[in-house]
Amino acid sequence: MYDQYSVVFLSDVGQEAGPEKKEFSGQGEYLLGAGKCDDLPLFFSNHLGLISVTLKSQLSDVSTRIEESSIQERSWLETRAESSLALIPVETVHEMSMSEEPQARLKAAFLFCVQKNKVQAQAIINDLFPLTTTKLSAMTIDSELDTMVTTMSADLIDDFPSSDPRWAVSAPQEQASSTASLILLQQLQDKEEAHGHLVDFLKDMELWDRLASVTVRESALATRMLLSEHAEKIQAAISLTNLHKQNQEAVDRAISLVLEARNIDLVPPGLTKQDVFYREVSKIDDLVDKLVTYEESAFTNDLSPNNIVVLIAGINKVLTGMLSDACQYRKAKNLDFKSASEAIREPEYIAWTSSSGPGGIRQLLMKQHAITVNQALPEAHDTTTQGVLFQQLLTLTDIILEGFKDQIDSMRRQPGHIDQYQQLNKEYERARDTLIEPFVDAKQYERAATLAEKYCHYTSLVRICDETENQDRQQRYMQKYQGFSDYVFKWYMDKGKRGKLLSQPLQHNAELGRFLKTEGNEYLSWLHDINTGNYVQAHRSLKTLASDETQYLSKKKTLLSLSKLSALASNDDRYDLEPDIQAVDIEQGLIVYQETLPAEVVEAVGMDTDNMRVLTPVELIELYISDYNKNASDLDFKKALEILQYIDQDDPDVNFEELRLHIWAQSLLRDQWDELNTDNPLETTANTLFFKIVDLAFKEGADILDFIPPIDKLLDSPDLGDLKDNKTFQYLIKAGYEHLHNMF
């Protein structure tokens, strides 16, 4: 007799002690039904599966029978995980070992190993994969060994549950199953254990370090990493089964979409869509795309803001749960799936949880992150819901960036992949900005800091320190992370916070000094130099800045003045700064010439007298002697000649003598020589602009014969045009020159 939770044993013999009772009282445990086969009572338990009670004798003591029954149950539980592999008849395994198919023979070797018959297993392996035919190269792709091993691994995790009668029609005949359980969760745990036996088998048979690479997702992947991927997907499936009931509608709908995409229109009788989906563990990642697809389609159903938040949070919970469990398993078992030989170089590693491309998990998770930020967070108004969403975002971000990081580390070890590495690193940096910045924007500083510290997103760390005004934290980061100081300095520069930039603690003076000497930051370096008492360097920095300044004359003037003051303030006897001070004086002199340009000239060329750009010496000369200066005086032309001292005579772009002649020729053209009186040539020439300039120079102590150009060169100047053929002009100019030579 039985009910849902117990079985009562009745006998018509030896009943003095009354009936014995067996309780099924484990957590969540109960009987689903009962039957009989050949007078053998059968009970179907949701936990134990199919069990039976065998009476050895009608006269046997009931208590003894119950004890034996309990022992049988315990024995079944202890051996269930390996029963389908370890308890396969030896004859069957032996028959597989004699097959002409190498795949069947490899499986036979595996089964022999599980059954502790390592001698027979090793014999098969030696025959299939002699050492002389296998080279130790991880860059070999899709070799027979690698293909067979990965096929067996995939078959193992996609195995049919042999003891489930509902699979009888669909499962291959004579299937040596990795699981004997009827319970889905236990089936996955059995597959996990069986896959562990496979890894042990490969290592025991010394095949592990002979594995190379296989083609996965259109690129090479180390076979050991694919085996790890299979184990990770089992963990993801186990996690998903635990999350399924909590998000029943979303997961059920996504599973339906997965099966539709696989063209599975009809599920075998007695089975559910969940049975079919969970069996193929190797394709568990198909669910990610369909979860996001279901989520997006649900948005078109006029959901309330609250329901949108619930939907997105539910999808996040499933995605983060299954993928984070897989990633954690990968980290925990990392060494288990590595080669013992450090000499083996493996191809680029892209984890399945970070598969790239339009339909890859990386892009899907990026999309889910954006959906959460843009559609869920704005509608989450209570702190509890916001906390849940931000924690989910943190996990999503961690999964994405961890995948990037692993791929970058792998690619760094690949020779000849510099361009691909740089491109991937830029993609990683863009994703890092996109994923972490929303935390800072929302003032989720601790979560942001957790991610930014792990993935070295210094910009976010600087923002956090600045916005929270936590200088202690900033100083810790500056000491902890190499190069972090430059991010701090750049942040202050970009935000215009020069005061904070220049008030850094003394221990960062050297770093700040180097930063301020980089391109674009030099104009503040002198302030740092003065702050640290390095007046010589401040003088040189200011002088360099002044030399480079071409935009604003007033700024150049200020920089030169500060440079000279810094030099005068220095008392460092190691440096002779007098030549530098004289050089500054010269440049300041040129500025005076520009500042004293006639206002009408400045206005005529469209410049603002209070905001002039820096003019070159040649430009200044032209403005002084040009037609813009209609009322040009002898003083103006004298200034033009004086500016010649600022021109480098070795400059190939400027012909010094031609420019000098050009100035004198322009002065000659200012007078109307045809109208001049030749009766008294000396008196007449004295009133011309040319000879007024000479007279002015004489009064200022110039050597006149050196000051004026040779007359023959002057008369040959092309600037004079037809004037040089004018007889009156020739007479007067030559008379004036003769008088000058007589005087000097």
Steps between C-alpha positions, in 0.01 A plus 500: 500500500629851423407864485688807372758497777529143637482126428353253753628141486232241580544123528270213591793337678678619817285805558525502878696824502256673266562644153828676417497840335755672267482881495603712201549814700794672340465864406267519203497120466180307423368204301353563158343157454535122529463186295596137477711294264532120543360533850773753576363822655635814328485852634573820305659769718560860392842480666617140464333410175389137458552287814384157610472282809593135470379249765761228527271270696144505624640408841763775505480750775339816370749723672781317327332547165454870567865534595606319182269723301662807655845363423397442138375856478819643648710286269302621204546861602874459548559337163236673291733771367739250348275199461422556134871518417666279758235230493478455125568130438860424424388306194337811359810710559718228352280491193537877462877463527497266201307747282647631179390849599779688683240707686339185644839363602592825676174480690575140591839609639323765707251247637778251579675778694184586693462129580857500639635295210779742412718235337240430233428872464868582449535226239220652293648850532846379395346344194288802409755772569858375486743756638703503178211643300404787729701819515494726804356813336205692627470673163397178326130532425233229476730201531342158533574487873353847567193439289426165663551630854279804450233288332496263796484793741205653316324163482550459872343830603221462242425143614152353526386384847493123449267422790229745394243293303371811328823519297474141381384600152745787451816365662747297291484128552751344737583843631765497775361795690687728738193532723246259645293762678146598417534840666624778269727668753655167595554415134707813460699425812562149367627648174728725700650200677526298180677788326743513790571129439576586136759762600657254744507237226684730258758583764539138616551386141755781443288653225443831676822673396469357149179688437531795262217707350166466329285736295229659712287799396708536181832534681756280669449416866725290721337161550556519874310831503210342311486224760492771766221670305296178508543476877408869537183449299396221736535750784296753305228240441493404868470866594224548244292214641511667840395833350240358265210482745567852623466634144274234353328699226812668362714184500220282357439746218871531428533120490216485248680756284821295522325183385330689218839626386625139503197398287369273773130537438379191684622377836502118537194366685526514878783753493486873561682779321710541811610134480610543140676831563691403812625176346722685252727669751754597232243743355389654828632839382224516235271610781678835547396634161143379539462648847591842363275441197207410726570805715499738203181350360331540839565875489246528217220373725430833671650389828472729798825662620503273803455187286782613273731524801389156624554348155848646453606410854380144444694463175806648668470252784499204262786631286725603787424184694586247233792690346665606826485140627671388180766769533563419865543134411749599228708695752484229765599224255742706293806294589315173448457579132852627438782306345780386726746611233583869502652465152160450337372821342125503459297702248297807591242425768149642472274359770151394394361746756677772303445387143526793262311602191144630449338193656772432755434500872723805548276717284185353654621583849598851388146539366351370824715745695368787286140379538540496877656848513259664256172323573509344845692747715291807404188315616650363823401748767569310823847440632453124530418455132777737401744301711395175331536647152838658569631174647383318189669763286819451698493126432425552130786749474736264679416212265550716190825665606645178642444341160671790328791481741553127448493546122744791514740306723480208259555715190798671666675165495438453126792606276418717200160616629592859594232667288227262621616547858486878475157490338367265769648716774324809360172306486555396861566858609183623327295225664658576837395864471147407396453242774654674803408865448125447572594396855689825556225705335249346742736563794537127560855574605589179684375274223672719244823489700484121525488471121736787428767363734474151353515617138727804551246756382693790640265766360216369715723477805607863455136606462403310813777664704423845364122480537522358852789736586688204639863601473619213720354251258656682209842493665466124557424449133794719396731284708339171397459536123786587272401785269192592703647839586492601133126428490449719805703783349324474164159498671582826679632652178190403300268629771690826536591427862851643483505577870451136597752394237773722637429426866596133490695354795876529490552130430340547157710799395719297266200335332321833463813657357528227235132531416520877457783459250289283271346647187210730569579546869820703487330832564444404865837344567656833599245541780602163638867597468446821694296313758791263552761779499656399168526851352753405235269241353206741533698760304581250225145369481360852474756597237410195294129575533562858394696388196219266401226758554372635168134562577497785750760776526394595852544141618845480344595824672380367837685173458824680415464726802438206732794316345729791572369535854556127564856528377563803721347318799732204461804492722634175362869562432523193280337682210604818316165646403626837374496391132145373548393830654653690207313274258175581679580872476542466125164331459336760719652767275332349196167506684546876556526553124169321451333688782605835345355427159282793393139434599378572145724219367373250757140586421565491125612135514202401718680447830396604849762712672414333832498146363763478229660181387878472505650640178828387350778755441437493124128563557580792727736654245238475227236665717730787589593575136183389321233717344285429810730742681400799286662752728818301554779714642874471507460347846276224362754410232779523754311245713461272200877509450558433869275194489749344257712410805233244599531311173725198477730571209548126452128444451464356147147639472612861543755690285631752749667739251198504270273580796733784607502644146123457488458728804727774353334473160156542655620814676613643164158435350333714763624823331404650162849542354383657173359795692811571703717811439847421372638853547615421850537117506629473855217702644251307285625154597507590866120525491447156343398205719813305403739762628284579803549135603876545455496818705302329778747213507790745512347674800468161673868430439484259207792442267342659195715340231421156639140598565410598145510245215752533213359735239552263210297225674236749600456621142475140380214420740198367306272678751593836339348409168516790252630737767853370466511631139379847603780754439390736774487213748843377394648845533359574843569158654857497374554852626371404837727194514800713396425742780478219753833356387658842529366543853587152630 
